[in-house]
Amino acid sequence: MIAAFGEPDIRHAIGMVITTPERDGKPETTQSYPTMIYTKLSETADVHVTVYPTDKVGITFQGKAVKKDAG
C-alpha cells in the first residue's frame, strides 16, 4: 500500500478488532490488525486500509463531511 499511495496520514497499530466466539470447544479469540488511513487522496472520502497477516489487505472508504459554501 505504501508503494502505491505513499505514507499514510494516520496509523493505528490496533485498528480493526475481530472477536470470534467460542465454537466446538475452542475458546473465544480476539485478534487486532493494523489500519492505515489516507485523508488526502480524495476530497470526498478517507481511505482506510487494514493489513491482515496473510499478505491480504481490506480497503474501505469513509465519506467526509460536506462543506457548505459561505455565499
PDB file with SEQRES, HELIX, SHEET and CRYST1 records, atoms N, CA, C and O in Angstrom:
SEQRES   1 A   71  MET ILE ALA ALA PHE GLY GLU PRO ASP ILE ARG HIS ALA          
SEQRES   2 A   71  ILE GLY MET VAL ILE THR THR PRO GLU ARG ASP GLY LYS          
SEQRES   3 A   71  PRO GLU THR THR GLN SER TYR PRO THR MET ILE TYR THR          
SEQRES   4 A   71  LYS LEU SER GLU THR ALA ASP VAL HIS VAL THR VAL TYR          
SEQRES   5 A   71  PRO THR ASP LYS VAL GLY ILE THR PHE GLN GLY LYS ALA          
SEQRES   6 A   71  VAL LYS LYS ASP ALA GLY                                      
HELIX    1 AA1 ILE A    2  PHE A    5  1                                   4    
SHEET    1 AA1 4 ILE A  10  THR A  20  0                                        
SHEET    2 AA1 4 THR A  29  TYR A  38 -1                                        
SHEET    3 AA1 4 ALA A  45  TYR A  52 -1                                        
SHEET    4 AA1 4 LYS A  56  GLY A  63 -1                                        
CRYST1    1.000    1.000    1.000  90.00  90.00  90.00 P 1           1          
ATOM      1  N   MET A   1       0.824  -1.185   0.000  1.00  0.00           N  
ATOM      2  CA  MET A   1       0.000   0.000   0.000  1.00  0.00           C  
ATOM      3  C   MET A   1       0.866   1.246   0.000  1.00  0.00           C  
ATOM      4  O   MET A   1       0.571   2.218  -0.695  1.00  0.00           O  
ATOM      5  N   ILE A   2       1.922   1.214   0.771  1.00  0.00           N  
ATOM      6  CA  ILE A   2       2.782   2.390   0.847  1.00  0.00           C  
ATOM      7  C   ILE A   2       3.439   2.653  -0.504  1.00  0.00           C  
ATOM      8  O   ILE A   2       3.616   3.808  -0.889  1.00  0.00           O  
ATOM      9  N   ALA A   3       3.801   1.595  -1.227  1.00  0.00           N  
ATOM     10  CA  ALA A   3       4.385   1.780  -2.558  1.00  0.00           C  
ATOM     11  C   ALA A   3       3.383   2.437  -3.508  1.00  0.00           C  
ATOM     12  O   ALA A   3       3.775   3.219  -4.374  1.00  0.00           O  
ATOM     13  N   ALA A   4       2.100   2.129  -3.353  1.00  0.00           N  
ATOM     14  CA  ALA A   4       1.075   2.672  -4.243  1.00  0.00           C  
ATOM     15  C   ALA A   4       0.612   4.068  -3.821  1.00  0.00           C  
ATOM     16  O   ALA A   4       0.478   4.954  -4.665  1.00  0.00           O  
ATOM     17  N   PHE A   5       0.365   4.272  -2.515  1.00  0.00           N  
ATOM     18  CA  PHE A   5      -0.241   5.511  -2.036  1.00  0.00           C  
ATOM     19  C   PHE A   5       0.699   6.400  -1.241  1.00  0.00           C  
ATOM     20  O   PHE A   5       0.354   7.548  -0.958  1.00  0.00           O  
ATOM     21  N   GLY A   6       1.879   5.908  -0.869  1.00  0.00           N  
ATOM     22  CA  GLY A   6       2.783   6.666  -0.010  1.00  0.00           C  
ATOM     23  C   GLY A   6       2.480   6.408   1.458  1.00  0.00           C  
ATOM     24  O   GLY A   6       1.672   5.547   1.803  1.00  0.00           O  
ATOM     25  N   GLU A   7       3.144   7.171   2.306  1.00  0.00           N  
ATOM     26  CA  GLU A   7       2.942   7.023   3.747  1.00  0.00           C  
ATOM     27  C   GLU A   7       1.522   7.457   4.115  1.00  0.00           C  
ATOM     28  O   GLU A   7       1.028   8.455   3.591  1.00  0.00           O  
ATOM     29  N   PRO A   8       0.867   6.720   5.007  1.00  0.00           N  
ATOM     30  CA  PRO A   8      -0.492   7.106   5.415  1.00  0.00           C  
ATOM     31  C   PRO A   8      -0.461   8.358   6.283  1.00  0.00           C  
ATOM     32  O   PRO A   8       0.558   8.677   6.896  1.00  0.00           O  
ATOM     33  N   ASP A   9      -1.586   9.060   6.328  1.00  0.00           N  
ATOM     34  CA  ASP A   9      -1.703  10.244   7.181  1.00  0.00           C  
ATOM     35  C   ASP A   9      -1.884   9.858   8.638  1.00  0.00           C  
ATOM     36  O   ASP A   9      -1.464  10.587   9.537  1.00  0.00           O  
ATOM     37  N   ILE A  10      -2.517   8.698   8.873  1.00  0.00           N  
ATOM     38  CA  ILE A  10      -2.751   8.202  10.232  1.00  0.00           C  
ATOM     39  C   ILE A  10      -2.465   6.706  10.248  1.00  0.00           C  
ATOM     40  O   ILE A  10      -2.842   5.983   9.325  1.00  0.00           O  
ATOM     41  N   ARG A  11      -1.793   6.245  11.308  1.00  0.00           N  
ATOM     42  CA  ARG A  11      -1.557   4.805  11.508  1.00  0.00           C  
ATOM     43  C   ARG A  11      -2.123   4.404  12.858  1.00  0.00           C  
ATOM     44  O   ARG A  11      -1.876   5.064  13.867  1.00  0.00           O  
ATOM     45  N   HIS A  12      -2.883   3.319  12.871  1.00  0.00           N  
ATOM     46  CA  HIS A  12      -3.398   2.746  14.115  1.00  0.00           C  
ATOM     47  C   HIS A  12      -2.834   1.334  14.228  1.00  0.00           C  
ATOM     48  O   HIS A  12      -3.135   0.478  13.396  1.00  0.00           O  
ATOM     49  N   ALA A  13      -2.025   1.089  15.244  1.00  0.00           N  
ATOM     50  CA  ALA A  13      -1.465  -0.252  15.444  1.00  0.00           C  
ATOM     51  C   ALA A  13      -2.582  -1.259  15.705  1.00  0.00           C  
ATOM     52  O   ALA A  13      -2.501  -2.413  15.284  1.00  0.00           O  
ATOM     53  N   ILE A  14      -3.614  -0.815  16.397  1.00  0.00           N  
ATOM     54  CA  ILE A  14      -4.792  -1.660  16.647  1.00  0.00           C  
ATOM     55  C   ILE A  14      -5.972  -0.943  16.011  1.00  0.00           C  
ATOM     56  O   ILE A  14      -6.659  -0.159  16.666  1.00  0.00           O  
ATOM     57  N   GLY A  15      -6.201  -1.212  14.741  1.00  0.00           N  
ATOM     58  CA  GLY A  15      -7.251  -0.511  14.020  1.00  0.00           C  
ATOM     59  C   GLY A  15      -8.523  -1.320  13.890  1.00  0.00           C  
ATOM     60  O   GLY A  15      -9.614  -0.813  14.154  1.00  0.00           O  
ATOM     61  N   MET A  16      -8.397  -2.567  13.488  1.00  0.00           N  
ATOM     62  CA  MET A  16      -9.552  -3.458  13.304  1.00  0.00           C  
ATOM     63  C   MET A  16      -9.438  -4.567  14.327  1.00  0.00           C  
ATOM     64  O   MET A  16      -8.402  -5.224  14.425  1.00  0.00           O  
ATOM     65  N   VAL A  17     -10.506  -4.782  15.099  1.00  0.00           N  
ATOM     66  CA  VAL A  17     -10.522  -5.842  16.102  1.00  0.00           C  
ATOM     67  C   VAL A  17     -11.658  -6.801  15.752  1.00  0.00           C  
ATOM     68  O   VAL A  17     -12.806  -6.392  15.578  1.00  0.00           O  
ATOM     69  N   ILE A  18     -11.313  -8.079  15.653  1.00  0.00           N  
ATOM     70  CA  ILE A  18     -12.304  -9.103  15.315  1.00  0.00           C  
ATOM     71  C   ILE A  18     -12.328 -10.144  16.427  1.00  0.00           C  
ATOM     72  O   ILE A  18     -11.294 -10.710  16.782  1.00  0.00           O  
ATOM     73  N   THR A  19     -13.527 -10.395  16.979  1.00  0.00           N  
ATOM     74  CA  THR A  19     -13.704 -11.404  18.015  1.00  0.00           C  
ATOM     75  C   THR A  19     -14.473 -12.574  17.421  1.00  0.00           C  
ATOM     76  O   THR A  19     -15.555 -12.403  16.859  1.00  0.00           O  
ATOM     77  N   THR A  20     -13.897 -13.767  17.554  1.00  0.00           N  
ATOM     78  CA  THR A  20     -14.545 -14.993  17.100  1.00  0.00           C  
ATOM     79  C   THR A  20     -15.095 -15.698  18.332  1.00  0.00           C  
ATOM     80  O   THR A  20     -14.334 -16.008  19.248  1.00  0.00           O  
ATOM     81  N   PRO A  21     -16.406 -15.960  18.375  1.00  0.00           N  
ATOM     82  CA  PRO A  21     -16.992 -16.579  19.569  1.00  0.00           C  
ATOM     83  C   PRO A  21     -16.535 -18.023  19.765  1.00  0.00           C  
ATOM     84  O   PRO A  21     -16.021 -18.663  18.848  1.00  0.00           O  
ATOM     85  N   GLU A  22     -16.737 -18.512  20.975  1.00  0.00           N  
ATOM     86  CA  GLU A  22     -16.432 -19.910  21.303  1.00  0.00           C  
ATOM     87  C   GLU A  22     -17.206 -20.820  20.349  1.00  0.00           C  
ATOM     88  O   GLU A  22     -18.365 -20.564  20.024  1.00  0.00           O  
ATOM     89  N   ARG A  23     -16.535 -21.889  19.908  1.00  0.00           N  
ATOM     90  CA  ARG A  23     -17.195 -22.815  18.980  1.00  0.00           C  
ATOM     91  C   ARG A  23     -16.499 -24.161  19.019  1.00  0.00           C  
ATOM     92  O   ARG A  23     -15.270 -24.235  19.010  1.00  0.00           O  
ATOM     93  N   ASP A  24     -17.271 -25.205  19.062  1.00  0.00           N  
ATOM     94  CA  ASP A  24     -16.758 -26.579  19.057  1.00  0.00           C  
ATOM     95  C   ASP A  24     -15.686 -26.806  20.122  1.00  0.00           C  
ATOM     96  O   ASP A  24     -14.697 -27.496  19.877  1.00  0.00           O  
ATOM     97  N   GLY A  25     -15.887 -26.222  21.301  1.00  0.00           N  
ATOM     98  CA  GLY A  25     -14.946 -26.411  22.402  1.00  0.00           C  
ATOM     99  C   GLY A  25     -13.705 -25.529  22.326  1.00  0.00           C  
ATOM    100  O   GLY A  25     -12.866 -25.573  23.225  1.00  0.00           O  
ATOM    101  N   LYS A  26     -13.575 -24.733  21.274  1.00  0.00           N  
ATOM    102  CA  LYS A  26     -12.446 -23.811  21.170  1.00  0.00           C  
ATOM    103  C   LYS A  26     -12.840 -22.491  21.813  1.00  0.00           C  
ATOM    104  O   LYS A  26     -13.963 -22.024  21.623  1.00  0.00           O  
ATOM    105  N   PRO A  27     -11.934 -21.881  22.571  1.00  0.00           N  
ATOM    106  CA  PRO A  27     -12.284 -20.649  23.282  1.00  0.00           C  
ATOM    107  C   PRO A  27     -12.457 -19.464  22.327  1.00  0.00           C  
ATOM    108  O   PRO A  27     -11.985 -19.474  21.190  1.00  0.00           O  
ATOM    109  N   GLU A  28     -13.146 -18.456  22.830  1.00  0.00           N  
ATOM    110  CA  GLU A  28     -13.292 -17.205  22.097  1.00  0.00           C  
ATOM    111  C   GLU A  28     -11.911 -16.609  21.847  1.00  0.00           C  
ATOM    112  O   GLU A  28     -11.040 -16.680  22.715  1.00  0.00           O  
ATOM    113  N   THR A  29     -11.704 -16.024  20.673  1.00  0.00           N  
ATOM    114  CA  THR A  29     -10.429 -15.369  20.372  1.00  0.00           C  
ATOM    115  C   THR A  29     -10.690 -13.958  19.867  1.00  0.00           C  
ATOM    116  O   THR A  29     -11.721 -13.681  19.253  1.00  0.00           O  
ATOM    117  N   THR A  30      -9.749 -13.083  20.134  1.00  0.00           N  
ATOM    118  CA  THR A  30      -9.818 -11.712  19.648  1.00  0.00           C  
ATOM    119  C   THR A  30      -8.493 -11.392  18.971  1.00  0.00           C  
ATOM    120  O   THR A  30      -7.426 -11.602  19.548  1.00  0.00           O  
ATOM    121  N   GLN A  31      -8.566 -10.886  17.750  1.00  0.00           N  
ATOM    122  CA  GLN A  31      -7.372 -10.520  17.003  1.00  0.00           C  
ATOM    123  C   GLN A  31      -7.485  -9.063  16.590  1.00  0.00           C  
ATOM    124  O   GLN A  31      -8.575  -8.573  16.298  1.00  0.00           O  
ATOM    125  N   SER A  32      -6.354  -8.377  16.569  1.00  0.00           N  
ATOM    126  CA  SER A  32      -6.337  -6.993  16.102  1.00  0.00           C  
ATOM    127  C   SER A  32      -5.399  -6.873  14.909  1.00  0.00           C  
ATOM    128  O   SER A  32      -4.403  -7.590  14.806  1.00  0.00           O  
ATOM    129  N   TYR A  33      -5.732  -5.966  14.026  1.00  0.00           N  
ATOM    130  CA  TYR A  33      -4.960  -5.766  12.806  1.00  0.00           C  
ATOM    131  C   TYR A  33      -4.683  -4.273  12.638  1.00  0.00           C  
ATOM    132  O   TYR A  33      -5.544  -3.450  12.947  1.00  0.00           O  
ATOM    133  N   PRO A  34      -3.492  -3.913  12.152  1.00  0.00           N  
ATOM    134  CA  PRO A  34      -3.184  -2.502  11.968  1.00  0.00           C  
ATOM    135  C   PRO A  34      -4.001  -1.885  10.838  1.00  0.00           C  
ATOM    136  O   PRO A  34      -4.366  -2.557   9.874  1.00  0.00           O  
ATOM    137  N   THR A  35      -4.278  -0.586  10.981  1.00  0.00           N  
ATOM    138  CA  THR A  35      -5.022   0.152   9.970  1.00  0.00           C  
ATOM    139  C   THR A  35      -4.271   1.427   9.620  1.00  0.00           C  
ATOM    140  O   THR A  35      -3.748   2.119  10.493  1.00  0.00           O  
ATOM    141  N   MET A  36      -4.228   1.722   8.328  1.00  0.00           N  
ATOM    142  CA  MET A  36      -3.643   2.967   7.842  1.00  0.00           C  
ATOM    143  C   MET A  36      -4.771   3.783   7.219  1.00  0.00           C  
ATOM    144  O   MET A  36      -5.635   3.239   6.531  1.00  0.00           O  
ATOM    145  N   ILE A  37      -4.756   5.095   7.464  1.00  0.00           N  
ATOM    146  CA  ILE A  37      -5.801   5.961   6.938  1.00  0.00           C  
ATOM    147  C   ILE A  37      -5.158   7.044   6.075  1.00  0.00           C  
ATOM    148  O   ILE A  37      -4.226   7.731   6.492  1.00  0.00           O  
ATOM    149  N   TYR A  38      -5.684   7.170   4.869  1.00  0.00           N  
ATOM    150  CA  TYR A  38      -5.243   8.199   3.931  1.00  0.00           C  
ATOM    151  C   TYR A  38      -6.352   9.241   3.826  1.00  0.00           C  
ATOM    152  O   TYR A  38      -7.453   8.934   3.368  1.00  0.00           O  
ATOM    153  N   THR A  39      -6.066  10.471   4.249  1.00  0.00           N  
ATOM    154  CA  THR A  39      -7.077  11.523   4.258  1.00  0.00           C  
ATOM    155  C   THR A  39      -6.938  12.485   3.083  1.00  0.00           C  
ATOM    156  O   THR A  39      -7.840  13.281   2.822  1.00  0.00           O  
ATOM    157  N   LYS A  40      -5.810  12.416   2.371  1.00  0.00           N  
ATOM    158  CA  LYS A  40      -5.533  13.401   1.326  1.00  0.00           C  
ATOM    159  C   LYS A  40      -5.667  12.846  -0.093  1.00  0.00           C  
ATOM    160  O   LYS A  40      -5.372  13.555  -1.055  1.00  0.00           O  
ATOM    161  N   LEU A  41      -6.103  11.602  -0.242  1.00  0.00           N  
ATOM    162  CA  LEU A  41      -6.229  11.018  -1.579  1.00  0.00           C  
ATOM    163  C   LEU A  41      -7.487  11.494  -2.298  1.00  0.00           C  
ATOM    164  O   LEU A  41      -7.543  11.485  -3.527  1.00  0.00           O  
ATOM    165  N   SER A  42      -8.494  11.909  -1.533  1.00  0.00           N  
ATOM    166  CA  SER A  42      -9.782  12.295  -2.113  1.00  0.00           C  
ATOM    167  C   SER A  42     -10.373  13.452  -1.320  1.00  0.00           C  
ATOM    168  O   SER A  42     -10.170  13.555  -0.111  1.00  0.00           O  
ATOM    169  N   GLU A  43     -11.102  14.317  -2.006  1.00  0.00           N  
ATOM    170  CA  GLU A  43     -11.793  15.419  -1.329  1.00  0.00           C  
ATOM    171  C   GLU A  43     -13.086  14.949  -0.677  1.00  0.00           C  
ATOM    172  O   GLU A  43     -13.621  15.634   0.195  1.00  0.00           O  
ATOM    173  N   THR A  44     -13.596  13.791  -1.087  1.00  0.00           N  
ATOM    174  CA  THR A  44     -14.900  13.342  -0.599  1.00  0.00           C  
ATOM    175  C   THR A  44     -14.862  12.146   0.339  1.00  0.00           C  
ATOM    176  O   THR A  44     -15.857  11.859   1.005  1.00  0.00           O  
ATOM    177  N   ALA A  45     -13.718  11.429   0.409  1.00  0.00           N  
ATOM    178  CA  ALA A  45     -13.659  10.231   1.266  1.00  0.00           C  
ATOM    179  C   ALA A  45     -12.249   9.994   1.780  1.00  0.00           C  
ATOM    180  O   ALA A  45     -11.265  10.323   1.118  1.00  0.00           O  
ATOM    181  N   ASP A  46     -12.169   9.414   2.980  1.00  0.00           N  
ATOM    182  CA  ASP A  46     -10.906   8.911   3.524  1.00  0.00           C  
ATOM    183  C   ASP A  46     -10.800   7.443   3.141  1.00  0.00           C  
ATOM    184  O   ASP A  46     -11.805   6.735   3.084  1.00  0.00           O  
ATOM    185  N   VAL A  47      -9.587   6.990   2.880  1.00  0.00           N  
ATOM    186  CA  VAL A  47      -9.345   5.601   2.512  1.00  0.00           C  
ATOM    187  C   VAL A  47      -8.746   4.888   3.721  1.00  0.00           C  
ATOM    188  O   VAL A  47      -7.694   5.289   4.218  1.00  0.00           O  
ATOM    189  N   HIS A  48      -9.414   3.827   4.200  1.00  0.00           N  
ATOM    190  CA  HIS A  48      -8.947   3.050   5.342  1.00  0.00           C  
ATOM    191  C   HIS A  48      -8.423   1.716   4.819  1.00  0.00           C  
ATOM    192  O   HIS A  48      -9.132   1.002   4.109  1.00  0.00           O  
ATOM    193  N   VAL A  49      -7.184   1.381   5.170  1.00  0.00           N  
ATOM    194  CA  VAL A  49      -6.561   0.139   4.716  1.00  0.00           C  
ATOM    195  C   VAL A  49      -6.219  -0.704   5.936  1.00  0.00           C  
ATOM    196  O   VAL A  49      -5.447  -0.274   6.792  1.00  0.00           O  
ATOM    197  N   THR A  50      -6.788  -1.898   6.019  1.00  0.00           N  
ATOM    198  CA  THR A  50      -6.499  -2.830   7.106  1.00  0.00           C  
ATOM    199  C   THR A  50      -5.564  -3.900   6.571  1.00  0.00           C  
ATOM    200  O   THR A  50      -5.815  -4.486   5.518  1.00  0.00           O  
ATOM    201  N   VAL A  51      -4.475  -4.155   7.306  1.00  0.00           N  
ATOM    202  CA  VAL A  51      -3.459  -5.109   6.877  1.00  0.00           C  
ATOM    203  C   VAL A  51      -3.630  -6.407   7.659  1.00  0.00           C  
ATOM    204  O   VAL A  51      -3.524  -6.422   8.886  1.00  0.00           O  
ATOM    205  N   TYR A  52      -3.896  -7.494   6.942  1.00  0.00           N  
ATOM    206  CA  TYR A  52      -4.072  -8.805   7.553  1.00  0.00           C  
ATOM    207  C   TYR A  52      -2.782  -9.605   7.430  1.00  0.00           C  
ATOM    208  O   TYR A  52      -1.959  -9.297   6.568  1.00  0.00           O  
ATOM    209  N   PRO A  53      -2.577 -10.627   8.269  1.00  0.00           N  
ATOM    210  CA  PRO A  53      -1.290 -11.324   8.322  1.00  0.00           C  
ATOM    211  C   PRO A  53      -0.971 -12.203   7.115  1.00  0.00           C  
ATOM    212  O   PRO A  53       0.165 -12.665   6.999  1.00  0.00           O  
ATOM    213  N   THR A  54      -1.899 -12.450   6.232  1.00  0.00           N  
ATOM    214  CA  THR A  54      -1.648 -13.364   5.113  1.00  0.00           C  
ATOM    215  C   THR A  54      -1.431 -12.603   3.807  1.00  0.00           C  
ATOM    216  O   THR A  54      -1.908 -13.023   2.752  1.00  0.00           O  
ATOM    217  N   ASP A  55      -0.710 -11.484   3.879  1.00  0.00           N  
ATOM    218  CA  ASP A  55      -0.467 -10.650   2.693  1.00  0.00           C  
ATOM    219  C   ASP A  55      -1.764 -10.215   2.025  1.00  0.00           C  
ATOM    220  O   ASP A  55      -1.848 -10.120   0.801  1.00  0.00           O  
ATOM    221  N   LYS A  56      -2.771  -9.953   2.848  1.00  0.00           N  
ATOM    222  CA  LYS A  56      -4.074  -9.541   2.360  1.00  0.00           C  
ATOM    223  C   LYS A  56      -4.402  -8.188   2.981  1.00  0.00           C  
ATOM    224  O   LYS A  56      -4.044  -7.931   4.131  1.00  0.00           O  
ATOM    225  N   VAL A  57      -5.070  -7.331   2.238  1.00  0.00           N  
ATOM    226  CA  VAL A  57      -5.499  -6.044   2.776  1.00  0.00           C  
ATOM    227  C   VAL A  57      -6.984  -5.857   2.528  1.00  0.00           C  
ATOM    228  O   VAL A  57      -7.538  -6.401   1.573  1.00  0.00           O  
ATOM    229  N   GLY A  58      -7.613  -5.099   3.378  1.00  0.00           N  
ATOM    230  CA  GLY A  58      -9.001  -4.711   3.201  1.00  0.00           C  
ATOM    231  C   GLY A  58      -9.040  -3.206   3.035  1.00  0.00           C  
ATOM    232  O   GLY A  58      -8.382  -2.483   3.784  1.00  0.00           O  
ATOM    233  N   ILE A  59      -9.803  -2.722   2.063  1.00  0.00           N  
ATOM    234  CA  ILE A  59      -9.884  -1.287   1.804  1.00  0.00           C  
ATOM    235  C   ILE A  59     -11.340  -0.855   1.939  1.00  0.00           C  
ATOM    236  O   ILE A  59     -12.237  -1.433   1.325  1.00  0.00           O  
ATOM    237  N   THR A  60     -11.557   0.187   2.766  1.00  0.00           N  
ATOM    238  CA  THR A  60     -12.887   0.760   2.911  1.00  0.00           C  
ATOM    239  C   THR A  60     -12.782   2.268   2.743  1.00  0.00           C  
ATOM    240  O   THR A  60     -11.706   2.852   2.869  1.00  0.00           O  
ATOM    241  N   PHE A  61     -13.917   2.882   2.458  1.00  0.00           N  
ATOM    242  CA  PHE A  61     -13.968   4.323   2.259  1.00  0.00           C  
ATOM    243  C   PHE A  61     -14.950   4.918   3.254  1.00  0.00           C  
ATOM    244  O   PHE A  61     -16.027   4.370   3.492  1.00  0.00           O  
ATOM    245  N   GLN A  62     -14.563   6.045   3.830  1.00  0.00           N  
ATOM    246  CA  GLN A  62     -15.436   6.746   4.768  1.00  0.00           C  
ATOM    247  C   GLN A  62     -15.626   8.160   4.245  1.00  0.00           C  
ATOM    248  O   GLN A  62     -14.662   8.905   4.071  1.00  0.00           O  
ATOM    249  N   GLY A  63     -16.884   8.521   3.996  1.00  0.00           N  
ATOM    250  CA  GLY A  63     -17.181   9.846   3.454  1.00  0.00           C  
ATOM    251  C   GLY A  63     -16.785  10.955   4.407  1.00  0.00           C  
ATOM    252  O   GLY A  63     -16.830  10.801   5.627  1.00  0.00           O  
ATOM    253  N   LYS A  64     -16.390  12.095   3.812  1.00  0.00           N  
ATOM    254  CA  LYS A  64     -16.047  13.274   4.588  1.00  0.00           C  
ATOM    255  C   LYS A  64     -17.282  14.176   4.683  1.00  0.00           C  
ATOM    256  O   LYS A  64     -18.209  14.070   3.880  1.00  0.00           O  
ATOM    257  N   ALA A  65     -17.274  15.051   5.668  1.00  0.00           N  
ATOM    258  CA  ALA A  65     -18.383  15.993   5.829  1.00  0.00           C  
ATOM    259  C   ALA A  65     -18.458  16.909   4.605  1.00  0.00           C  
ATOM    260  O   ALA A  65     -17.435  17.301   4.043  1.00  0.00           O  
ATOM    261  N   VAL A  66     -19.674  17.237   4.211  1.00  0.00           N  
ATOM    262  CA  VAL A  66     -19.882  18.135   3.079  1.00  0.00           C  
ATOM    263  C   VAL A  66     -19.665  19.559   3.544  1.00  0.00           C  
ATOM    264  O   VAL A  66     -20.236  19.992   4.544  1.00  0.00           O  
ATOM    265  N   LYS A  67     -18.832  20.285   2.806  1.00  0.00           N  
ATOM    266  CA  LYS A  67     -18.579  21.693   3.144  1.00  0.00           C  
ATOM    267  C   LYS A  67     -19.576  22.554   2.394  1.00  0.00           C  
ATOM    268  O   LYS A  67     -19.760  22.406   1.186  1.00  0.00           O  
ATOM    269  N   LYS A  68     -20.225  23.467   3.131  1.00  0.00           N  
ATOM    270  CA  LYS A  68     -21.176  24.392   2.511  1.00  0.00           C  
ATOM    271  C   LYS A  68     -20.420  25.655   2.114  1.00  0.00           C  
ATOM    272  O   LYS A  68     -19.520  26.107   2.822  1.00  0.00           O  
ATOM    273  N   ASP A  69     -20.801  26.211   0.974  1.00  0.00           N  
ATOM    274  CA  ASP A  69     -20.206  27.473   0.521  1.00  0.00           C  
ATOM    275  C   ASP A  69     -20.689  28.600   1.423  1.00  0.00           C  
ATOM    276  O   ASP A  69     -21.827  28.591   1.892  1.00  0.00           O  
ATOM    277  N   ALA A  70     -19.820  29.562   1.657  1.00  0.00           N  
ATOM    278  CA  ALA A  70     -20.161  30.686   2.539  1.00  0.00           C  
ATOM    279  C   ALA A  70     -20.942  31.766   1.779  1.00  0.00           C  
ATOM    280  O   ALA A  70     -21.104  32.872   2.295  1.00  0.00           O  
ATOM    281  N   GLY A  71     -21.417  31.481   0.599  1.00  0.00           N  
ATOM    282  CA  GLY A  71     -22.078  32.503  -0.212  1.00  0.00           C  
ATOM    283  C   GLY A  71     -23.491  32.358  -0.219  1.00  0.00           C  
ATOM    284  O   GLY A  71     -24.190  33.145  -0.858  1.00  0.00           O  
TER     285      GLY A  71                                                      
END                                                                             
